């Protein structure tokens, strides 16, 4: 019984750690690139638009969608490691 509780705690720790990393990346891109670093990024152009504007309008959405796929990939690995995956 004690080993099962340890495994469950390890599983949830791994899950929350992954979620925390994903949320930090999303926050840095969403707030950092489009607000905090916008002035610096606006020195560069992407598709004829300032890079800071591009990140605030398009880039953060692309990053968010990419993070969804990254989350599912790593969550599947965590599920398989702790044998809680679906067949």
C-alpha positions, 0 to 999 in steps of 0.5 A: 500500500505504501509503495502505491501511495509513493507512486501516485505522489510521484505521478502527480509531482511529475504532472504538476512539474510539467504543467508548471514548466508549460505555464511558465513558458506560456507566461514568458512568451505571452507577457514577456515577448509582447509586453516587457520585451516589445520595445526591444523586439520591435527593432526586428521585422517579421513579414513586414511587421515589428516583431513585438507586434507579431508576438502579441498578435500571432506568435503567442497563439502559435506558441500556445498551440505548440505547447498543447502538442508538447504537453500531450507528448510529455504527458503521454510519456509520464502516463506510460512511465507510471503505467496509467496510460490508456490503450 
